[in-house]
Amino acid sequence: MTTDHAAIEATVLAIGQKARQAARTLALVSSDQRVHGLGEAAKALRHAADTILAANQEDCQDAIARGTKGAFLDRLTLNPERLAAIATAVDDIASLPDPVGRILAAWEQPNGLKIERVATPLGVIGVIFESRPNVTADAAALCVKSGNAVILRCGSESFRTSTAIAEAMRAGFRAVGLPEDAIQLIPTRDREAVGLMLRGLNGAIDVIVPRGGKSLVARVQDEARVPVFAHLEGLCHVYVDGKADLAMARSLVKNAKLRRTGICGAAETLLVDRACVPTHLAPLVKDLLDAGCEVRGDADTQKVDPRVKPATEADWSTEYLDAIIACRVVDGLDGALDHIAHWSSNHTDCIVTDDHARAERFLREVDSAIVLHNASTQFADGGEFGFGAEIGIATGRMHARGPVGVDQLTSFNYRVRGTGQTRS
C-alpha cells in the first residue's frame, strides 16, 4: 500500500469512528434539540449562500470544460432560488413528526409481560451520490432528523459545492452544541474511498444508500458488505389506456416526460393502447415533438409523424434522463402489463384511464415501488409524498421501498417490562 492509499484509508476510517460516536450522542438527544440543530443548519446554508454558489460555479465550469451538458449539467447547477429551496427543505424536514421513539406496536402476554416495538435510529448511514449537490443537505437533514449520523461521498463533479453545503450545516450544529460529526463528507475525490465505505469502515457504517447512475448502483450492490437501500434506474412508464381522457393524457404525458427530464421519476417509455391509436397517438406524439422531445417509436408510432425515429430493442431498457422518449403501441392493458413486467426497473409506473377496474388492476399487478393512476410520474418524490424530502427511492423489497424518508431511516427494538417473571 502506498503512502497515499494509507493516508486515504486512515482518513476515511477516522471519519467512521467519529460518525459512530456522533450517532451514539445524537440518538440520545431530544427531538427539540435535533429540530433546533436543523433550524440552525438551514440558517447557516442561507448565510453561506455566496460561498456555496461560488463553489458551484467552479464545479459547473469544470463540468462544461469536460463536455457536460443537458440534464446532467442541470442536475449539478445551483442558483439563488434552488439554494433557497434547499434551505427550505431542511426546515421542512425539521418540522416533520419525530420518527424516533414511536411505539409501532404494543401488547401484553398472558404471563403479564408488557412488550413494545419502538422505532430507533439505524445508526450511521453512508450515502454515495453523484452530481446532485442538494442530496448533501437532504440526506444530512433526513439522517439527523431520524437520529442517525451520515457519511456523505459525493461525485467529483459536485465536490466543491457539496463540501461547502456540508460545512455550512456542520457550523449550524456547532452553534447549538450538537455533534458536528453527525454530518461528514469524505474529503477526497479518490474512488478508493467508495470501496472503503462499501466494506463498512470496520463496522462503523450500518447501511449504504446509493444515488446515481447504473454503474454506481451496480458497484454498490456488487461490493457492499453492509445492507443497501437499492436504488435502480428509473425506467418509468406511462400507459395511456383506451379509456383515457385525451386532454388529461396529453397533459400528464408531457409533464411526466418534460417537466424535468433529469430526475429518476421522468417518464422514459410511453405505451398507448391500440384501441385509442386513431384518436390519441398522434396528438400525444405531436405534443412531445413540438416541445423539443425526441420520440423513438415502433412501426405504429412512426406512421403518425415523420419526425419519429425508429426505436431499437435497447430503447425499451434505456433511462435517457434527457428529452427523449420511447413509444410503443400495445394490445390493451394485458399488453402494457407484459411490457412493464419485462422492462420496468420497478421504480414508478402510471396508467391513464377513466376505467376504475382497469386502474385497480394496474395498481395491483404492476410490481413497482410507486404505481400511479391519472397522475404524473414526476410525483415520485419524497417531498410530494409529504416526507419533507427523500434520501432516495428504494426499488428493492426489503425494509424500505419507494421514497426513503425519516420513517424509513429507523429500525426498531423490543422493550419488555415485567414484574419479576421467570421462564420455566
C-alpha positions, 0 to 999 in steps of 0.5 A: 500500500502506498503512502497515499492509499494509507493516508486515504484509508486512515482518513476515511476510517477516522471519519467512521469512528467519529460518525459512530460516536456522533450517532451514539450522542445524537440518538440520545438527544431530544427531538427539540434539540435535533429540530433546533440543530436543523433550524440552525443548519438551514440558517447557516446554508442561507448565510453561506449562500455566496460561498456555496454558489461560488463553489458551484460555479467552479464545479459547473465550469469544470463540468462544461470544460469536460463536455457536460451538458443537458440534464446532467449539467442541470442536475449539478447547477445551483442558483439563488432560488434552488439554494433557497429551496434547499434551505427550505427543505431542511426546515421542512424536514425539521418540522416533520413528526419525530420518527424516533421513539414511536411505539409501532406496536404494543401488547401484553402476554398472558404471563403479564409481560408488557412488550413494545416495538419502538422505532430507533435510529439505524445508526450511521448511514453512508450515502454515495451520490453523484452530481446532485449537490442538494442530496448533501443537505437532504440526506444530512437533514433526513439522517439527523432528523431520524437520529442517525449520523451520515457519511456523505461521498459525493461525485467529483463533479459536485465536490466543491459545492457539496463540501461547502453545503456540508460545512455550512450545516456542520457550523449550524450544529456547532452553534447549538452544541450538537455533534458536528460529526453527525454530518461528514463528507469524505474529503477526497475525490479518490474512488478508493474511498467508495470501496472503503465505505462499501466494506463498512469502515470496520463496522462503523457504517450500518447501511449504504444508500446509493444515488446515481447512475447504473454503474454506481448502483451496480458497484454498490450492490456488487461490493457492499458488505453492509445492507443497501437501500437499492436504488435502480434506474428509473425506467418509468412508464406511462400507459395511456389506456383506451379509456383515457381522457385525451386532454388529461393524457396529453397533459400528464404525458408531457409533464411526466416526460418534460417537466424535468427530464433529469430526475429518476421519476421522468417518464422514459417509455410511453405505451398507448393502447391500440384501441385509442391509436386513431384518436390519441397517438398522434396528438400525444406524439405531436405534443412531445415533438413540438416541445423539443422531445425526441420520440423513438417509436415502433412501426405504429408510432412512426406512421403518425409523424415523420419526425419519429425515429425508429426505436431499437430493442435497447430503447425499451431498457434505456433511462435517457434522463434527457428529452427523449422518449420511447413509444410503443403501441400495445394490445390493451392493458394485458399488453402494457402489463407484459411490457412493464413486467419485462422492462420496468426497473420497478421504480414508478409506473402510471396508467391513464384511464377513466376505467376504475377496474382497469386502474385497480388492476394496474395498481395491483399487478404492476410490481413497482415501488410507486404505481400511479393512476391519472397522475404524473410520474414526476410525483415520485418524490419524497417531498410530494409524498409529504416526507419533507424530502427523500434520501432516495427511492428504494426499488428493492423489497426489503425494509424500505421501498419507494421514497426513503424518508425519516420513517424509513431511516429507523429500525426498531427494538423490543422493550419488555417490562415485567414484574419479576417473571421467570421462564420455566 
